[in-house]
Amino acid sequence: MNNRPPKRKMQKGVIKRTIKLMFAYYPHMMVVALLCILFNAVVSSLPSIFMYNVFTIVGIAAKNGGWAVYGGEVTKYMLILIGLYVLSLISGAVNKQLLAIMTQGFLKKMRERMFNGMQNLPIKYFDTNNNGDIMSYYTNDIDTLRQMISESLPQLLTSGIMVLTLFFIMLWYSIWLTLIVLAGVVSIVLVTKKVGGGAGKYFISQQRAVGKLEGFIEEMMNGQKVVKVFCHEEQAKQDFDKVNDFLCNESTRAHSYANMLMPILGNIGHVLYVLVAIIGGVFILQSVSNVSIGAVSDKDLLVFNISLVLSFLQMTRQFCNNINQVSNQINAVVMGVAGAKRVFDLIDEKPEVDDGYVMLVNAKEVDGQLVECEERTNLWAWKHPHGDGTVTYTKLEGDVVLTDVDFEYEKGKPVLHDVSIFAKPGQKVAFVGATGAGKTTITNLLNRFYDIADGKIRYDGININKIKKADLRRSLGIVLQDTNLFTGTVMDNIRYGKLDATDEECIAAAKLAGADDFITRLPDGYNTLLSGNGANLSQGQRQLLSIARAAVADPPVMILDEATSSIDTRTEAIVSRGMDALMQGRTVFVIAHRLSTVKNSDVIIVLDHGRIIERGNHEKLIEEKGQYYQLYTGAFEME
């Protein structure tokens, strides 16, 4: 019970925010749409008034035998009603068109805001959230939001206006009969609160379950080869059944409550209709005095008559139907709110914090001094503004120093402890060690995907916390073990490393990486279209393209995280020649389980549980016969 007020507050906040955004994006269209809804709702409430007047005229005509006299009055009312319905039809058509334009435009803007915001999220967000669940924001949650703003909220508003309009009309004709209808409304509200509340709770749970199911399916699709290799199909089916059963159970409960609501409310409406008919008939027979607001101007309303009761029956049915519509739309609104909340949660995720102020700029030397310039010079410098208003320029060379660095992904669980590394420009530094030793974590810290807990990391003598993240990452090239190729041509994928690179630069980078040979043998060469993460290429070929992408960026610091792990021995020899040329004059950090690829490193650092246990070149470490010697020779002690 303590959670209900916050939930209601949350729902109101989400709806208020949605409507506020709709008005911000489409102020004029929203006003017109609301006026159309208001007009249609009022017009739909008027037939009861016309019915009362027509019945009254017919009754007078029947008593006085003057149909020829009173028939004109009936025709007048009919023509007015027909005219209003024609206007309502036009208004409804305009409203539907406006809602279609606003809804699709609003969803487009929401998808853009989600995607644009997602580009600014830290890597930690993607490390801690399932990809399939993130995809669910763009599909399932957006769809529930569409249903809410294009159907549920307009219908809820229309029904709400009609209920209020009919309520005042009923008070105008008879307060006594209105009280009977209100007694029925109380029972409708109680049932809606009980049944609708249960439906709302399970609809919210259903939205979460859909996200989990999509995440599971995405995970299974990516790992389908592993599933088949290890004959894990049956276990995968069982795991899927658990997630799917949970979704089925939550959806069944939600829709069971929702499907019960309408029949119950419908029957209450039927009972109420019968009660009004019976009580109204008794009032007519007993000549009971009527109490109404309209009796002040219409003396016929002082006593119950057949015209009053018949028109009131029409109002009762219409009133109950609209109450039912309101109750029915509440479930759809609750589900839409659940989806909208998830969409807003993604939009509201805190972006990656960048408090850096040192920028990477093009520079040239004038009288021995670095000067910033607009044109591309292939000479880069760090532009460092100081508190006193002065600006200094430091040449980008790739001098990286880590001093006493501590880091932990989760508080209380250290991953790196007291790590100090010195990499001079042009040096090749290799990290080796068991899985989980902290090798990849060091490269994540260099890119500032994560920030250190303690210590210092300096780049060309500048604390990397002072460097803008985009500029820092632009100066670093990285080749990962897991390749990512995008839909487009081979040339487009290489150019991804440097968007303004010419075709000649891309081809030169491919030759440097040893990829030109297989690219020229593709059906359309560099214009061959790739899709599905380069599914028509081998793993080694995809890795070569990834290396070429880093080569065209031409960064002063290169990070190779298991870059040749997916390449066969023959291809590795080809790549090694290109990599050696690529490494010339650059600071290079290499992570490799294949120790043959790090033999020629200037420094080899051996990590164990986040600590540096050995440091030196290949010959020195082999002579020491420590951990590196065991890793290299395979001389492990058997327990």
N, C-alpha and C positions, 0 to 999 in steps of 0.2 A: 504493500500500500504506500510505503514511503517513496517508492520510485515513480509513482504515477504523476504527481505534479511536475517534476522535471521533464518527464516524457511529453506531457501536454505542452509545456513551455517550449521544449525543443521543436515539437511539431509546428506550433504557431510561429516560432522563429524562422523555420525553414520556409514555410508558406509565405510569410511576410517578406523574406529576402528574395524569394522567387518572383513575387509580384512586383517588388521594388525594382528588380533588374529588368523585368518586362517593360515597366514604365520608362526606365532609363534608356533602353534600347529603342523602344517604339512608343514614344509619348502620345503622338497624335492618333495612331492606329488603336492604341489601348482605350483612349477616350471614346472613339467612335464605336469600338466593339462593346464597351460597357453600356453605352447609350442604346445600342441595338438590343443587347440582352435585357436591359430594363424595359424597353418598349415592348418586346415580345412577351415578357413575363406579365406585364400589366394587361396587354391585349388578351392573353390566354386566360386571364382571371375575369374578364368582362361578360362572358356568355350568361353567367348566372343572373346578372343585373338585367340583361336583355330578356332573359327567360321570364323573370318576375313581371316585367312590364308587359310582355306579350300575353302572359297568362291573365294578367289583370284586365287588359283590353278585351281579350276573348271572353272573359267572364262578364264584363259589362255589356258587350255586344250580344251575348246569349240572353241576358236578362231583358235587355231593351229591344232586341230584335233589330238592331241597326248595324248589321255587318258592313253594309255598303258605306256607312259613315265611318266606322272604326277600322275598316280594312286598310285604309290609307296609312293609318298610324302604324299598323303592323308592318306594312311594306317599308315604311321609312326606317324603322328599327332594323329590318333585315338588310336593307341597302347599306346602312351605316356599318353594321357588323361585317358585311361582305367587304366593304371598303377597308376596314381596319385589318381584316385577314389578308387582303392583298398587300397592304403596306407591311404587315408582319412577315409575309412571305419574302418580300424584297429585302426587308431588314435582316431576316434570317440568312438569306443567300449572301448578303454583304458580310455578315458576321462570320459565316463559315469560311469565306475567302480570306478575310483578315486573320482569323485564327490560324489557318493553314500557313499563311506567309509568316506570321509572327512566331509560330511554334517551330517551324523548320529553321528560321533565322536564329531564334534563340538557342536551339540545340547546336547549330553550327558554331555559334559564339562560345557556348559552353565547352564543346569539344576542343575548340581552339585554345580556350583558357586553360583547360586541363593539360593539353599537350605542351603548350608554351610554358606552363608552370612546371611540368614534369622535366623539361630540359634544364631547369634551374635547381632541381632537387639534388641533394648530395647522394653519392654512391651508396651510402649506408641505407638509404630508403629502399633501393633496389635489392640490396643484399638481405634485407629483413622482410620483404614483401614478395609474395608469390606472383610470378609473371601473369598467370592465368587470372588471378584475382584482380590485378591491375587492368587487364584487358576487359574484365567484366564492367568496369566503370564506363567504358566507351560503348558497350553493347547493351547489356541487360539494364543497368542503372539509368542510362540515358533514355532507354525505351520506356521505362516506368515514369520518368520525368515527362516524356512526351505525352503519355496517356493522361497524366495529371493536369497538365496545362492546356491540352487541346480538348479534353473530354470531361474529366471529373470536376475540375474547378468551375468551368462555365456552367455545367449542368447543376452543380451545387449552388451556384449563385442564382441561376434562373429559378430553381425550385425554392430557394430561400425567399426570393422576392415575391414569388407567387403565394407562398405560405403567408407572408406578412400582409400582402394585398387582400387575400381571401379572408384573413382573420379580421381585418378592419371592415370588410364588406359584411361579414357575418354579424359583427357587433352592430352594424347599421340596421340590419333586419331583425335580429332577435338575440338578446343577451342570454335568455334562458337556453335556447338551443345551442348557442355558442359554448356555454358552460358544459353541456353534455359532450360536445366535440372535444373540449379541452381535457375532460376526464379520460377520453380515449387517447388523447395525445400523451398524457402522463404515462399511461401503460406502454405506449409506443416508445417513449424515451427510455423507460426502464429496461425494456427488452433490448433496445439498441445498445444501451450502455453495457448490458451483460453479454449479449451475443457478439455485438460489434467489437467490444473490447478484446474478447478472446480472439476474434479474427485478426484484429490489428496486431496483436502480439505475435501471432504465428506468421503473418505476412512479413513482418520485419525479420524474423528468424529465417524465413524462406529466402529473402534477399541475400543474407549472409551465406546461406547454404549454397545458393547458385554460384556465388563467387568462389567458394571452396571447390565445388564440382568442376567449374571451368579451369581452376588452377590445377586440379588433379589430372584432368584430361590433357591439358597442355604439357604437363610433366611427363605423362605416359607417351605422348606423341613424340616428344623430343628424345625420349629414352627407349623408343620402340626396338631398336637393334639390340640394346642391352637386355631388354625383356626377353627377346627371342633367343639370344645367345645363351642365357642362363635358364631357359625354360621356365620363366617366371609368369607365364600367361595365367595360370590358374590362380596364383596369389594376387596378381594384378586384378583379375576379375573379382576376387573376394574383397579386395580393398576398394574397388570401384563400387561394388554392391553396398558396402557400408556407407560410403558418402552419398550414393544415390538413394539408398533407403532412408537416410536421415532427411534428405531433401523431399522425398516422397511423403514421409510422415508429416513434416512441417507443412507442406503444401496441402496435404489432405485435411489436416486439422484446420488450416486457414480457410480453405474453400468449404469445408463442412459447416463451419460457423457462418460463413458468408451466404451459403446456399440455404441455410435454415432461416436466415433473417427475413428474406423477402416473403416466403409463404406465411410466416408468423405474422408479419406486419400486414400482409394482404388480408388475412382472416380477421385480424383486429379491425381493419377498415370495413370489412363486410358486416361484422357485428355492430359496429358503430353506425353504419348506414341503416341497418334494420332498427336499431334503437331510436334513431332520429325519426324514422318513418312512423314507428309505433307511438312514440311520445308526442310527435307532432299531430298525428291523427287523434289521439286522446284529447290534446289541447283544443283541437277544432271542435270535437263533439261536445266538450265541456265548456266551450266558449271562454277559454282562459284568456285573461288579459295579457297582452304581450308587452315586454319592456325592451325598447330598442332606442338607439340614437336617432334613427330615421323617423321615429314617430313624431318628432317635433314638427317636421315639415310634411309628413305623409300620414293622414289620419287613418288610412287603411291598415297601417302597421300597429294600431292599438290593440287589435284582436287577431288571433291566429286564423288564417284562412288557407284555402287550398293552394293559392298562388305562392304564398310565402313558404309553405312546407315543401312544395315541389321544387322551387328554386333553391331552397336550403339543402335539400337532398343532393342536388347537383353540386352545390358548393362543398358539401361534406365529402362526396366521393373525390372531387378534385383536390380538396385539402389533404385528405388521407393519402392519395396517390403521390402528391408532392412531398409529404412527410416521408413516405416510403423511399422516394427518390433521394432525398437528403440522406436518409439512413444508409441506403445502398451505396451512395457515392463516398461515404465516409471511409469504407474499406479500401476503395480504389485510391482515395487521397492518402490514407495511411501508408499504403504500399508505395505510392509516388513519393511521399515524404521520405520513406526509407531510402529509396533510390537517390533522391535529391540530396539527402544528407551525405551519402557516400560521395556524390559528385562534388559537393561543397567541401567535404573533408579533404579530397585530393587537391582542390583548388587552394585550400587554406594551409596545405602543408608548408612548413617553413622552408623557404629556399636556402640554398647553400650560402652561408655567410662568407662574404669576401670583404675584408677590411684592409686589403692591400692598397698601396698607393704608388708603388714603384712600377713603371710601365716599360715595355719593350718597344723601342722605336728604331726606325731606320737612321743610320748615322753615316757621316763621312769625316775624314780627317782634314782639318784646315789648320796649317801651321802647327802640326803636332797635337792639336786638340780635337776631341770628338765634338761634332756639331750635328744637331738633329736636322733631318731633312725629310721632305715628302716623298721623293722618288725612291724606288727600290734600289739599294746599293749592295745588297748581300753582306753588308756590315751592320751588325746589330749592337745596340747599346741599351743598358738599363738607365732609364731616366728617373733619378732619385731626387724628388723635391724635399727640402728640409724646412724645419720650423721657422727659420729666420728669413724664409723667402728665396733662398738660393737654390739652385738646381745643379746637381753633378751628374755626369755621364760616365758609366763604367762599361767597358767593352765586354760583350757577351763572349765568354771563353769556355765555360763548362767546368769551372772549378767547384766541386761539390764537397762539402765537409759536414759530417754528422758528428756531434759531440755529446756524449753521455745521454743518448736518446732512450726514453722510456715510452712505452705505448701499451694500451689495452683496449680491445674492442668492447669488452664489458667490464664495468667497474669491479675491481677485486680479482680480475683474471688477467695478469700481465702476459703480453705476447712478446714484447721486446724489453730488455733490461740492460741499461748501461752500454748501449751500442755506440761505438765511435768508429767512423770510417773516413778516410781521406782519399779523394779521387782527384788527381791533378788533370788539367786539360790534356786530352790525348791518351789517357790511361785506360786500360781495360781491366775492370774489376769484376770478378766472378763470385757468386754466392753459391755455395753447395751445402748440403745437409739433408737430413731426413725430411719427409713431408711434415709440415706444421712447425718447422724450425723457425720460420719468420722471414723467409727469403722474399716472397711476394709482398709481404707487409711493408718491407723497406721501400720497395718501388712505389707502393700506394702512398707512402708518406712523402716521397719525393714529388709526386704529382699533386700532393695535398688533397687526395681523395679522403683522407682522414688527417686530423691534426694530432701532433704528438702531445703526450701528457707532460713530459719534462725533457729538458735538454735543448739543443739548438741544431738547426739545419741551415747551413749557409750556402748560398749559390753565388759564386763570384764575390764572396765576402759580404753578401746581403742576406739578412735573415729572410727566409722564404715566406714567413708570415707577413712581411711587408710588401711582397710582390703580388700584384693582381693575379688571381688564379688563371685567368684566360691567357695572360702573357707568359706566366710560368709554364703552362702546359704547351703553349705554342713553341717554346724553346726545347721541348722534350719530344723525342720520337719513341714510340713504344710498339713492340710486336709481341702479341700475346700468344699463348698456346692455343686458345680457342679463337679461331678466325671468324670474322664477321664480314661477309660480303653482302652488298645491297643490290636490290633490283636495278639493273642498268647495264651498260656495256663494260667490257674489261677496262677500257680507257677511263670511264667514269669512276670505277672503283679505285684505280690507281690515283686519279686526280683528287680523290677524297682527302689525301694527305696534304694537298695544296691546291685550293680551289681555283687559283689563277694560273696554275701551271699550264704550259703549252703542250701540245701533243709531243713535240720533240723532247721536252723535259720528262714526260711520262715514259716515253720509249727508252730514253737513256737510263731512267731509274729501273725499268724492267730488265734491261741488259745488265745493269750493275748487280741486280738481285739474282740473275740467272733465270729469269722468267720469260725472256723474249723468245727463246727457242720453242717452248710449248705454245705460247700465245700465237705465234705466226702459223702454227699448224692447226689452229682452231678454224672452224668453218668460215668465220668472218674476221679472223684475226683480232685486232684490238677493238673491233666493232661488234664482236660476238656478245649477244645479250645474255646476261646472267640473271638467274632468279632462284628463289628458294635457298638462299645462302650459298650460291654456287654449286647446286646439287649436281650439275653436269660436269664438274671438275673433281679430280681426286683430292684427298686431304692435303697431299704434298703440294699440288698446284695451287690450292687455295692459300696455303701458307706462303708460297712464293709471291703471290699477289699482295699479301699482307706486308711482306718485307719490302716489296717495291713501293707500296703506299708510304711506308716510313722513309724510304730512300728519297722519294720526290719531295718530301717535306724538308729535307736537308737540315736537320736540327744539330746543334752542337753537342747534345747529350742524347744517347740512344740507350733504351732499355729493352733487352731481349729476354722475355720471360718464356723459357722453354721454346724458343722460336723455331728450333729445328727438330723438335721432338716428333713431329708427324712426317718427317721427310726421310726417305730411305737413304742408305749409305751412299749410293751413287749420286743421288740428287744432293745429298749433304755436301759432297765434295765440290759440286758445282756452286752451291750456295756459299760455301765457305770462302771461295775465292772472291765472290762478290761482296760477302760480308767483310772480309779483310780490307777490301778497297773502301767499303762504306765506313769502316771504323777509323780510317786514317784521319788524324787530326781531331777526332771526337773523343769525348769521355763516354765510355761504354760500360753499362752494368749488365752482366749476363747471369741469368739463372738457368742452371742446367742440371739434369740428372745424368745426362750423357757427359761424363767427365772428359771424354776425348775432345769435346768442343771448347773446353776451358783451359787446356794445357798451356796455350800461349798467352794466357792472361798475365798482366803485370802483377796483379795481386789476386790471390784466391782467399776468400774469407769463408771459414767453416763455421756454421751456426748450429747450435743445439739448444732447443727449448728457449729460443729468444736471446741467447747469449753467444758472443763470439768466443770460440774455444781455440781456434787456430787462425793464423794469418801469415801469408808469405806467397812466394811463387811456387810453381809446380815442383821444381827440383828441391827447394828448401823443405817443403812439406813432405815429400817422399822420404827425404833423409831423416826427418824427425820420426817417421813411422808411427804417426798418431792416427787420429780419426780419418783424415784425408787419405792416408796411406791404405787404411782398411777399405775405405770406399773405392779407391782406385784399383786396388789389386784384388778386392773381393776376399781378403784374408780376415774374415770375421771369426771371432771365437765362438765355438759351438757351446751352448749351455747344456 
